[in-house]
Amino acid sequence: MLSPHEIATLLLAAASLGPADLDAIDPPDLAALEQQRLVVQISSAAGEPRVVVTANGRELLRRLGLQTPPPARTCATGGGASLAGAAHASQHREEQA
């Protein structure tokens, strides 16, 4: 079970646009998150250590309702329409039939 501080640390790592800077994360919290396989440490192109949220970490945040869903993908041939929009339109047509 994670402490509220560890959950906040996981959110901090997930909120960064790329790998989170290791300086922003407390070592005890990082160790707990790594032990639970919620984050991993990587080296950036410059050789700096960074923290990345794993698929398990993203799933935990999703289940807690603390992470927004990824943006909708667009159809390759659909002129920019989102897959979610296309699915909704298809469902709407079936309901009218």
One Martini backbone bead per residue (centre of mass of N, CA, C, O) as a GRO file, in nm:
protein
   97
    1MET     BB    1   0.098   0.035   0.022
    2LEU     BB    2   0.049   0.367  -0.032
    3SER     BB    3   0.126   0.670   0.032
    4PRO     BB    4   0.038   0.987  -0.020
    5HIS     BB    5   0.328   1.074  -0.098
    6GLU     BB    6   0.373   0.853  -0.316
    7ILE     BB    7   0.138   0.940  -0.495
    8ALA     BB    8   0.242   1.226  -0.543
    9THR     BB    9   0.504   1.132  -0.678
   10LEU     BB   10   0.370   0.984  -0.911
   11LEU     BB   11   0.228   1.236  -1.021
   12LEU     BB   12   0.482   1.398  -1.076
   13ALA     BB   13   0.599   1.199  -1.284
   14ALA     BB   14   0.341   1.199  -1.474
   15ALA     BB   15   0.326   1.523  -1.530
   16SER     BB   16   0.550   1.505  -1.698
   17LEU     BB   17   0.644   1.524  -2.037
   18GLY     BB   18   0.870   1.351  -1.930
   19PRO     BB   19   1.115   1.273  -1.768
   20ALA     BB   20   1.185   1.295  -1.446
   21ASP     BB   21   1.349   1.461  -1.219
   22LEU     BB   22   1.532   1.336  -0.958
   23ASP     BB   23   1.532   1.598  -0.771
   24ALA     BB   24   1.200   1.588  -0.731
   25ILE     BB   25   1.266   1.314  -0.569
   26ASP     BB   26   1.243   1.122  -0.305
   27PRO     BB   27   1.420   0.847  -0.222
   28PRO     BB   28   1.206   0.681  -0.057
   29ASP     BB   29   0.982   0.706  -0.272
   30LEU     BB   30   1.136   0.585  -0.506
   31ALA     BB   31   1.186   0.308  -0.379
   32ALA     BB   32   0.886   0.232  -0.345
   33LEU     BB   33   0.808   0.259  -0.649
   34GLU     BB   34   1.016   0.054  -0.754
   35GLN     BB   35   0.924  -0.191  -0.587
   36GLN     BB   36   0.626  -0.167  -0.731
   37ARG     BB   37   0.671  -0.095  -1.039
   38LEU     BB   38   0.594   0.230  -1.114
   39VAL     BB   39   0.902   0.293  -1.159
   40VAL     BB   40   1.190   0.416  -1.349
   41GLN     BB   41   1.526   0.437  -1.424
   42ILE     BB   42   1.698   0.664  -1.637
   43SER     BB   43   1.889   0.784  -1.908
   44SER     BB   44   1.968   1.042  -2.062
   45ALA     BB   45   2.131   1.177  -2.325
   46ALA     BB   46   2.317   1.334  -2.097
   47GLY     BB   47   2.317   1.120  -1.836
   48GLU     BB   48   2.070   1.176  -1.676
   49PRO     BB   49   1.869   1.102  -1.429
   50ARG     BB   50   1.545   0.942  -1.460
   51VAL     BB   51   1.182   0.928  -1.436
   52VAL     BB   52   0.948   0.659  -1.513
   53VAL     BB   53   0.638   0.561  -1.581
   54THR     BB   54   0.476   0.283  -1.579
   55ALA     BB   55   0.218   0.090  -1.663
   56ASN     BB   56   0.143   0.035  -1.367
   57GLY     BB   57   0.132   0.333  -1.283
   58ARG     BB   58  -0.085   0.425  -1.484
   59GLU     BB   59  -0.301   0.225  -1.388
   60LEU     BB   60  -0.325   0.326  -1.101
   61LEU     BB   61  -0.408   0.615  -1.170
   62ARG     BB   62  -0.660   0.536  -1.326
   63ARG     BB   63  -0.807   0.384  -1.091
   64LEU     BB   64  -0.795   0.657  -0.909
   65GLY     BB   65  -0.856   0.910  -1.104
   66LEU     BB   66  -0.550   1.073  -1.167
   67GLN     BB   67  -0.577   1.031  -1.486
   68THR     BB   68  -0.582   1.119  -1.792
   69PRO     BB   69  -0.660   1.046  -2.085
   70PRO     BB   70  -0.559   1.000  -2.374
   71PRO     BB   71  -0.556   1.118  -2.662
   72ALA     BB   72  -0.717   1.103  -2.939
   73ARG     BB   73  -0.703   0.933  -3.215
   74THR     BB   74  -0.647   0.946  -3.552
   75CYS     BB   75  -0.734   0.894  -3.859
   76ALA     BB   76  -0.564   0.828  -4.147
   77THR     BB   77  -0.844   0.866  -4.353
   78GLY     BB   78  -1.049   1.077  -4.180
   79GLY     BB   79  -0.961   1.386  -4.174
   80GLY     BB   80  -0.921   1.396  -3.834
   81ALA     BB   81  -1.095   1.208  -3.708
   82SER     BB   82  -1.190   1.055  -3.440
   83LEU     BB   83  -1.242   0.751  -3.312
   84ALA     BB   84  -1.455   0.832  -3.106
   85GLY     BB   85  -1.636   0.986  -3.308
   86ALA     BB   86  -1.686   0.748  -3.500
   87ALA     BB   87  -1.816   0.559  -3.291
   88HIS     BB   88  -2.049   0.747  -3.215
   89ALA     BB   89  -2.174   0.771  -3.499
   90SER     BB   90  -2.226   0.469  -3.537
   91GLN     BB   91  -2.412   0.433  -3.291
   92HIS     BB   92  -2.624   0.642  -3.374
   93ARG     BB   93  -2.712   0.496  -3.637
   94GLU     BB   94  -2.808   0.232  -3.497
   95GLU     BB   95  -3.030   0.367  -3.319
   96GLN     BB   96  -3.201   0.478  -3.570
   97ALA     BB   97  -3.261   0.186  -3.716
   0.00000   0.00000   0.00000
